[in-house]
Amino acid sequence: MEAVVTPDGRLVLGGQTFRAALGAGGVRENKQEGDDATPAGLLPLRRVLYRADRSAIPRAVVPREPIAEADGWCDDPGHRDYNRMVRLPHVARCEHLWRADALYDIVGVLGWNDAPVERDRGSAIFLHVARPDYAPTQGCIALREADLRAVLAAGVTALRVVAP
C-alpha cells in the first residue's frame, strides 16, 4: 500500500490524512547530502527499527527489528559504509539510532539512495516520530507516534513524496 506525502506536510493514506514534518530544506527532486531536504519520489519502506525497551513492537508488513545502543547510520559520503546501518563506535561520521529523545523509538527505513548507494545523494532518510511541535527534520518524514503506528499497521509499503 502506498501513501502520498505532499510538500505542505501531509501524509495521505487511503481516506486518512496525517500531519507530517518534512525537511527544513523543503522537498527536492535533486536531494544532496546535508541540504536538509526531503527527497521527492517513490520511497519504498525497507524495514522498521524500534526501541524494544520503550514500547511494543509496531505492527507492519515489512521486516521489523529492535535497535541496540551500539546501532548507528553512516552519513559520511567518503566512507564505504555511507547510507548503511553500522555498529558504533565507527571510524566514519555516523548518526546514533539509540537516542535520548523519542524521535527514533520507531524508525521506518526508507529506500532512498540505497540501490545502489551514490556518494552525496543523501543518507538516513527515515519515517520516524515527530517532535511535539512538528519542527522540520533534516530530510526525513516524521509523524506523531500514534499516527506512525497507524500508518505502519495499515500496511504501508512505500511513500510517494510529491515535489512542489
C-alpha positions in Angstrom: 0.0 0.0 0.0 1.4 3.4 -1.0 1.0 6.6 1.0 1.3 10.1 -0.6 3.4 12.8 1.1 2.6 16.4 0.0 5.1 19.3 0.2 2.8 21.1 2.6 3.4 18.4 5.3 0.5 15.9 4.9 0.7 12.2 4.6 -2.4 10.7 2.9 -3.2 7.0 3.2 -6.5 5.8 1.9 -9.1 8.2 3.2 -7.0 9.4 6.1 -4.7 12.5 6.3 -1.9 12.8 8.9 0.2 15.9 9.7 3.9 15.3 8.9 7.1 17.2 9.5 9.4 17.3 6.5 12.9 18.5 5.8 13.9 22.1 6.7 15.2 22.4 3.1 11.7 21.5 1.6 11.1 18.7 -0.9 13.6 18.4 -3.7 13.9 16.1 -6.7 17.7 16.5 -6.6 18.4 15.6 -3.0 22.0 16.1 -1.8 23.8 15.2 1.4 23.4 18.0 4.0 20.7 20.0 2.2 18.1 19.1 4.9 15.6 18.4 2.1 13.2 15.5 1.9 13.7 13.7 -1.4 10.9 13.6 -3.9 9.9 10.3 -5.5 8.8 6.8 -4.6 10.5 5.7 -1.3 9.9 2.0 -0.5 9.6 1.1 3.2 12.5 -1.4 3.6 12.1 -2.3 7.3 11.1 -0.9 10.7 13.5 -0.4 13.5 12.3 0.2 17.1 13.3 0.7 20.7 12.1 -2.5 22.4 13.0 -1.1 25.8 10.5 1.8 25.3 7.4 0.4 23.6 5.7 -2.6 22.0 6.8 -3.9 18.6 5.0 -1.9 15.9 2.7 -3.8 13.6 3.9 -3.6 10.0 4.0 -5.7 6.8 7.8 -5.2 6.3 10.5 -6.8 8.5 10.9 -5.4 12.0 13.9 -5.5 14.2 14.9 -3.9 17.5 17.8 -1.5 17.7 20.6 -1.6 20.2 22.7 1.0 21.9 25.6 0.5 19.5 23.5 0.9 16.3 24.2 3.8 14.0 23.8 5.0 10.5 26.8 6.2 8.4 26.2 9.6 6.9 29.8 10.1 5.7 29.8 10.2 1.9 33.5 9.5 1.8 33.2 6.1 3.6 32.3 2.8 2.1 29.5 2.3 4.7 27.8 5.5 3.5 24.0 5.3 3.9 24.1 2.0 5.7 23.4 0.8 9.3 26.6 0.3 11.2 27.8 -0.6 14.7 29.2 2.1 16.9 31.9 3.2 17.5 32.7 3.6 13.8 35.6 5.3 12.1 33.3 7.4 9.9 30.8 10.1 10.8 27.5 8.4 11.9 24.2 9.2 13.4 23.2 7.4 16.6 20.0 5.4 16.3 19.7 4.9 20.1 18.6 8.4 21.1 17.7 10.0 24.4 14.6 11.6 22.9 11.8 9.6 21.3 12.4 10.5 17.7 13.9 7.1 16.8 11.7 5.0 19.1 10.2 3.8 15.8 12.1 4.2 12.5 10.9 3.2 9.1 14.0 2.8 6.9 13.1 4.4 3.5 14.6 3.3 0.2 16.5 6.4 -0.8 19.9 6.2 -2.3 20.4 2.6 -1.4 20.2 0.6 -4.7 22.9 1.5 -5.5 24.3 4.0 -2.9 25.7 7.1 -4.7 28.1 9.5 -2.9 26.5 12.7 -1.7 22.9 11.8 -2.8 21.7 11.8 0.8 21.5 9.3 3.6 19.5 8.2 6.6 16.1 9.1 5.1 13.7 7.7 7.6 10.0 7.7 8.6 10.1 8.5 12.3 8.5 10.0 15.3 7.9 13.8 15.1 8.9 16.3 17.7 5.8 17.6 19.6 5.9 20.9 17.7 6.4 19.2 14.3 9.7 21.0 13.9 11.4 20.4 10.5 13.6 17.3 10.1 17.0 17.0 8.4 15.2 15.4 5.4 13.1 12.7 7.0 9.4 12.4 7.2 8.1 12.5 10.8 4.6 11.7 12.3 3.1 11.7 15.7 3.9 8.3 17.3 0.2 7.2 17.2 -0.1 8.2 13.6 3.1 6.5 12.7 1.9 3.3 14.3 -1.4 3.6 12.5 0.3 4.1 9.1 2.6 1.1 9.6 -0.3 -1.1 10.8 -2.4 -0.1 7.8 0.2 -1.9 5.6 2.1 0.9 4.0 5.0 -0.3 1.9 6.1 2.9 0.2 5.8 6.7 0.4 5.3 8.8 -2.8 6.8 12.2 -1.9 5.4 14.8 -4.3 7.6 17.6 -5.4 6.3 21.2 -5.2 
